[in-house]
Amino acid sequence: MEASDDSRLWLLEDDNSHQKKLRVWSFNGRFQNEYLNEMLFSTLSETRGAIGSWKEVYNHRRPHSALGNMSPAEFALKSKLENSLPEAKNETLGLSEES
């Protein structure tokens, strides 16, 4: 779960393009209902700033049920740590992939 830059919202990758479209549509509907419908913006810069703040909360503080009630940032960190544990364990034991 990675974004190419911090200005994008993280979305879970899925091999099935139909599933991916459904997730995007679901996200867009939720974003509109929970945020955009509640706000009235005066300027484009105000809109960008408010959406940037919302993305920070969405990606770093808001729990997501699909991620075990972790934020996407917490989930990404946990996944990275879990994936690096076998390598770290092998290094600690003096094992390498060549052995």
N, C-alpha and C positions, 0 to 999 in steps of 0.2 A: 504494500500500500504506500505508494510514493507519488508525489506530485513533482513535475519538472521545475516548478518554482513555487514560492510561498503564496503567490497571489491567487492560486487556483485552489478550489475545494478538492479535498481528497475523495475519491470514489473507489469502491472496491472493484477490482478488475474481475471480469467474468468472461470465460471463453464463449458463452452463448450470447450472440449479439441481441437477440430478442430480450433475454434477461437483463442485459445491460441497459437497453432502451427503457424497460419497465422501471428499473432503479432510478434512472435519470428523470423520467416522468414523475415518479413518486417523489423524488427529492425536490424537483421544481415546484410541484403542487404544495408540498409541505412548506418550502421556503416562502412561497407566495402567501399561503394562508397564515403562517405563524409570524411573518415579518413584514412583507411588502404591503399587505392589506391593512396593516396597523399603523403605517407610517405615512407622513406627507413630507416630501422633500422639497426644498426651495431651490437648491442649486445642484449641479452635477457633482461638484466637489463634496458637498454635504452628503449626497447619496453614496459616493464612493467611500467616504470615511465611515459612514454608518454600516455599510455592507462589509467593509474591512473588519470592523469591530465584531460584527455578527459572525464572520468566518473564524475569527480568533476563538470565540466562545464555542462555536460548532466543532472546530477541529481539536481544541485543546482542553476544554472544560466540560462540555456537554456529554453525558453518557449516552451510548447508543446500544439498544437492546441486541442488535445483530452482532455486536462486538463484545458480548458478555458484560454489558453496562460499563464499558470503558470508553474513553474518548478515542477518536482515531489516532491521535498522537500517542496515547498510552498503549493502544493496541499495536501500533507500529514498533514502538520501543520494546514491548514484551516479545513480539515476534522476532525482532532482530536479536535480542538477548537469547531467546530459546534456540534460534538457528546457529548462534555462535558458540553455545555451550559445548557441543560435541568437539569442536575444534579446540577450544580452550582446555577441555579435559584431556584430549590427546596430547597437547603441548605440555601440560602439567605432568603427564605420565611418561613423557619422552617418546611418544609415538608419532609417526608421521604417516602421510598417505602412501608413501613408497613402501613402508614396512608391511 
